Amino acid sequence: MSPVYDCSDEAQLLSGMRHARQAIGRGELVVLPTDTVYGIAADAFSPRAVQRLLDAKGRGRQQPPPVLVAGTATLAALVQEVPEPIERLVGEFWPGGLTIVLPSQPSLAWDLGDTRGTVAVRMPAHHIALEILEETGPLAVSSANLTGRPAAVAIDAAIGMLGDDVAVYLDAGPSATGIASTIIDATSLVGPRGENAPEPRVRVLRDGAVTREQLRVVLEDLLEPDPEPEPGGPR
């Protein structure tokens, strides 16, 4: 069985962090804590490692994993442009539960799947995840679960689903929130727009830790309108 390190024990934490960094360097998978749910991580610049991640989750290339970063400087290096409204969002909600989709930097040599030229980026608010990211650089990270199953909020759930497909498990106790990050699509804010192009809007792809109300305080009319309620549903 793959080793599990109790991060509440200083000696195990140091050993686990070292083995996690080594596993990432070998193109293997690591389960680590974040501020939302446990994540399964791979070297974002190793196509074989990213494919291992997708295979472990039972996920196809049409569902590329997000990328976790240690700071805003790395975000700027991974995307074509960071529009001013996104700078405001990052200042308000990073580190934290907001994943931002932007056009990726075309010069980067990576293969995250069928991204259509975009990348989803987040800076987590968890000291263990951030320390690993500082050492390894950007990591492809998806929730530590099999596709279609609930995201793991405790290490035992991740182990039960992913088993020996993962080289190292870092156990930091129950997830801080257990709520997945909100994902927004800000690609329309980047690049030139034709004369008859629609107004750029930020779309919410997945509701999560950051609410639409919080996003609207920062983005105002740049955020897409809230969806219409379902017929017969609550008003």
Salt bridges, closest charged atoms under 4 A:
GLU28 OE1 - ARG26 NH2 2.82
ASP35 OD1 - ARG122 NH1 3.06
GLU84 OE2 - ARG88 NE 2.79
ASP111 OD1 - ARG61 NH2 3.13
ASP114 OD1 - ARG61 NH2 3.67
ASP185 OD2 - ARG203 NH2 2.86
ASP207 OD1 - ARG212 NE 2.88
GLU224 OE2 - ARG212 NH1 3.45
ASP226 OD1 - ARG216 NH2 3.03
